[in-house]
Amino acid sequence: MTGASMNPARSLGPALVGNLWQHHWVYWVAPIVGAQLAVLLYKRLFFKDARSDSF
């Protein structure tokens, strides 16, 4: 598809004006799901449990 915008807020205006909503949900759902997956991956790989540290 041509004219793709990677910013959900930037995609909202043309969707409103053109009344084109068929695939617009992807611009909002994908970043949210991607952020949640990134948090889970970060916690799994880099976050250490504070209870396991000994002083």
DRENNUTOR-874854 format. One line per field, with one value per residue: residue number from 1; x, y, z of N, C-alpha, C in turn. Coordinates in nm, 4 decimals, decimal comma. Layout:
// residues N
seq [NUM/...]
n_c1 [X/...]
n_c2 [Y/...]
n_c3 [Z/...]
ca_c1 [X/...]
ca_c2 [Y/...]
ca_c3 [Z/...]
c_c1 [X/...]
c_c2 [Y/...]
c_c3 [Z/...]
***
This chain:
// residues 55
seq [1/2/3/4/5/6/7/8/9/10/11/12/13/14/15/16/17/18/19/20/21/22/23/24/25/26/27/28/29/30/31/32/33/34/35/36/37/38/39/40/41/42/43/44/45/46/47/48/49/50/51/52/53/54/55]
n_c1 [0,0838/0,0469/0,1547/0,1736/0,1752/0,3815/0,3188/0,0677/-0,0945/-0,0539/-0,1749/-0,4396/-0,5734/-0,5918/-0,7483/-0,9854/-1,0696/-1,0861/-1,2561/-1,1718/-1,1420/-1,0716/-0,8200/-0,7176/-0,7085/-0,4785/-0,2707/-0,2986/-0,3207/-0,0935/0,1456/0,0916/0,0740/0,3309/0,4878/0,4148/0,5128/0,7851/0,8374/0,7926/0,9936/1,2217/1,2068/1,2360/1,4945/1,6775/1,6025/1,6704/1,5817/1,5120/1,5044/1,6830/1,9329/2,2226/2,3697]
n_c2 [-0,1176/0,2238/0,5402/0,5028/0,5808/0,6018/0,6965/0,6932/0,9148/1,0865/0,9470/0,9595/1,1983/1,1955/0,9623/1,0416/1,2527/1,1230/0,9183/0,6505/0,3603/0,0944/-0,0475/0,0976/0,0451/-0,1001/0,0831/0,1752/-0,0456/-0,2091/-0,0587/-0,0490/-0,3202/-0,3987/-0,2437/-0,3558/-0,6162/-0,5561/-0,4645/-0,6978/-0,8626/-0,7149/-0,7252/-0,9991/-1,0492/-0,8550/-0,7496/-0,7805/-0,9760/-0,8214/-0,9482/-1,1580/-1,0538/-1,0259/-0,8654]
n_c3 [0,0000/-0,0653/0,0674/0,3414/0,6850/0,9650/1,2100/1,4433/1,5184/1,3051/1,1042/1,1642/1,0827/0,7847/0,7701/0,8930/0,7225/0,4725/0,5336/0,5646/0,7114/0,7164/0,7599/0,9645/1,2372/1,2841/1,3052/1,5616/1,7357/1,6886/1,7783/2,0549/2,1340/2,0564/2,2313/2,4763/2,4430/2,4242/2,6842/2,8335/2,7242/2,7920/3,0743/3,1080/3,0085/3,1172/3,3666/3,7002/3,9788/4,2783/4,5231/4,5074/4,5271/4,7280/5,0051]
ca_c1 [0,0000/0,1246/0,1130/0,1663/0,2318/0,4219/0,2759/-0,0776/-0,1597/-0,0439/-0,2667/-0,5775/-0,6308/-0,6373/-0,8557/-1,1072/-1,1105/-1,1209/-1,3481/-1,1114/-1,1144/-1,0579/-0,6993/-0,6657/-0,6893/-0,3412/-0,1850/-0,3142/-0,3015/0,0430/0,2418/0,0593/0,1153/0,4767/0,5425/0,3945/0,6087/0,9176/0,8484/0,8078/1,1253/1,3195/1,2017/1,2855/1,6369/1,7648/1,5582/1,7083/1,4938/1,5774/1,5123/1,7922/2,0601/2,2667/2,4654]
ca_c2 [0,0000/0,3468/0,6469/0,4577/0,6681/0,5201/0,7650/0,6800/1,0450/1,1401/0,8695/0,9857/1,3059/1,1463/0,8645/1,1185/1,3265/1,0299/0,8166/0,5206/0,2998/-0,0500/-0,0992/0,2011/-0,0094/-0,1508/0,1931/0,1962/-0,1705/-0,2608/0,0018/-0,0854/-0,4598/-0,4002/-0,1896/-0,4560/-0,7243/-0,5055/-0,4629/-0,8363/-0,9088/-0,6452/-0,7829/-1,1374/-1,0540/-0,7614/-0,7092/-0,8775/-0,9790/-0,7564/-1,0411/-1,2518/-0,9855/-1,0341/-0,7603]
ca_c3 [0,0000/-0,0700/0,1564/0,4803/0,7867/1,0785/1,3312/1,4529/1,5198/1,1692/1,0204/1,2029/1,0006/0,6545/0,7868/0,9204/0,6028/0,3652/0,5853/0,5330/0,8423/0,7015/0,8249/1,0546/1,3703/1,2953/1,3469/1,7053/1,8105/1,6738/1,8710/2,1930/2,1525/2,0469/2,3556/2,5817/2,4194/2,4577/2,8304/2,8787/2,6830/2,8762/3,2095/3,1014/2,9787/3,1857/3,4995/3,8028/4,0940/4,3923/4,6356/4,4922/4,5545/4,8672/5,0373]
c_c1 [0,0881/0,0708/0,1028/0,2345/0,2649/0,3817/0,1228/-0,1511/-0,1594/-0,1409/-0,4126/-0,6440/-0,6785/-0,7501/-0,9886/-1,1596/-1,1592/-1,2211/-1,3027/-1,0659/-1,0823/-0,9371/-0,6416/-0,6376/-0,5453/-0,2470/-0,1936/-0,2828/-0,1558/0,1439/0,2172/0,1048/0,2677/0,5425/0,5277/0,4912/0,7505/0,9391/0,8692/0,9455/1,2344/1,3239/1,2618/1,4377/1,7237/1,7264/1,5931/1,6131/1,5684/1,5904/1,6312/1,9281/2,0949/2,3736/2,5700]
c_c2 [0,1237/0,4480/0,6067/0,5573/0,5822/0,5812/0,7574/0,8140/1,1080/1,0678/0,9016/1,0910/1,2590/1,0428/0,9349/1,1853/1,2323/0,9237/0,6756/0,4554/0,1514/-0,1062/-0,0016/0,1467/-0,0588/-0,0415/0,2187/0,0699/-0,2172/-0,1918/-0,0351/-0,2278/-0,4708/-0,3487/-0,2898/-0,5728/-0,6809/-0,5029/-0,6044/-0,8916/-0,8442/-0,7048/-0,9222/-1,1408/-0,9717/-0,7288/-0,8176/-0,8659/-0,9225/-0,8503/-1,1350/-1,1875/-0,9993/-0,9286/-0,8110]
c_c3 [0,0000/0,0293/0,3019/0,5721/0,9079/1,2122/1,3393/1,4524/1,3813/1,0756/1,0493/1,1140/0,8646/0,6644/0,8136/0,7940/0,4932/0,4045/0,5459/0,6634/0,8352/0,7775/0,9272/1,1952/1,3916/1,3449/1,4968/1,7850/1,8049/1,7665/2,0175/2,2228/2,1471/2,1731/2,4700/2,5658/2,4540/2,6085/2,8834/2,8438/2,7677/3,0162/3,2113/3,0870/3,0739/3,3297/3,5999/3,9203/4,2149/4,5111/4,6264/4,5182/4,7020/4,8899/5,1305]
***
